[in-house]
Amino acid sequence: MWLGDSESEPTWSTLFKDLKLRGSSGVDLVISDNHSGLVKSLRRHFHGVAWQRCQVQKQQKNYRSSLYLNSKKQLKKQLPVFKMALEML
């Protein structure tokens, strides 16, 4: 088990150095989330490696964003109703 204190490039570099010391080599493809520190460190430690953003995480982020936008729109539609209800108190 390995624990880092952030998603920064130095944190990922420490992990990748450790993996290489334990024999990791020949890495051709890495699929991960889109942390810039991870991607920068990956390219520095595994030259020529292909990187792809995880499509599941990307879709989840897009879905959460659309839910937020839809709920925000619905809330704006309901504001006059809430205002009227408060005025009745």
N, C-alpha and C positions, 0 to 999 in steps of 0.2 A: 504494500500500500504506500502511496506517495501523496503528500499533502502540500499544496502550494498556497500562498497567501493572496494571490491575485491571478488575473488572466493576462498578465503583462508578458512582454517578450522575454525578459530575464527569467521569469518563473518557468515558462515553457522551455527555454534553453536549458535550464537545470534538468528538467525531466528528460529532454531529448539526449543530453549528454549521458545521463544515467542509463537510458535505454541502449545507447550505443556501446557503453562500457560492458553491458550485460549481453552483448552480441547481436543486437538488432542491426540488420543491414539489408540491402536489396529492397528497400521500400519503394514501391512504384506508384502507389495511389493512397492518398489520405482523404477521408470524407469526414468533415467536422462542421461545427458551427462557424460563424463568421467573425471570430475574434481576431482582430488585426495582429495582436501580439503572437497568437498561435501561428498564424499564416506566415508572418515574417520569420519567426524562429524556425519553423518547419523548413522553409526555403534555404535558410542558412545552414542547417544541420543535415539535411537530406537533399543534396544537390540533384536537380533534375526531377524531383518528385512531382507528380501531378496532384493537384488539390481540387476538390469539388465540395461545394457547400452542400450540407445535408438537406435534401429536398423535403424530408419530413418536418424538420425544424422550420424551414422556410415557409412551408404551407401552414404550419401551426401559427407562426407569427402573422402571416397574412390573414388567417382566419380570426385571430384575436383582434387584429386591427379593424377588420370589417365589423366584428361584433361591437367594438367600442364605438365606431362611427355610427352604426345603426342605432345603438342605444342612445347616443348623444342626439341624433335626429329625433328619435321618439320623445326624449325628454323635452326638447325644444317645443314639440307639438303639444305636450301636456302642460307646459308652464302656464298658459292662460287659465287652464282649469284649476291648477293649484292656487294661482293668484286669486281667482274668484272665490275659492273655498276659504282662503285666509281672510278675505274681506268680509265673509259671512260670519266670522267668529266674533 
